[in-house]
Amino acid sequence: MATLGIGLVWAVWHLPLFQLPSAGIYYDKPFWGLALSTVLLSVLLTWIYNRSGSSLLAVMIMHASFNWAHYVFPALESDAGGLACFAFLIAACGAVLWASGPSLGRRQA
């Protein structure tokens, strides 16, 4: 449950960017898209953190790669690209949850 809360807080953190015309990838776009993607991505980042021995570097690399992909693949800004991105995130989260369960790979002490 903490992962979902982190994803929602992460989405709210980005909320001011939706009001800034200089924030091109956010400005004048629906907020729900970012909220959904941050919640889904937080599941993946939590799994990476848990499975990498609590490595923040691994999480930072994944986060940077996700952000970088939006610049490398401008098609992700289209409706079809955004839906494909959501489909990928949902499938990846499903695979993680299926493989590791709700503990998201956390090792028991």
Secondary structure, 3 states (H helix, E strand, C coil): CHHHHHHHHHHHHHHHHHHCCCCCCCCCCCHHHHHHHHHHHHHHHHHHHHHCCCCHHHHHHHHHHHHHHHHHCHHHHCHHHHHHHHHHHHHHHHHHHHHHHHHCCCCCC
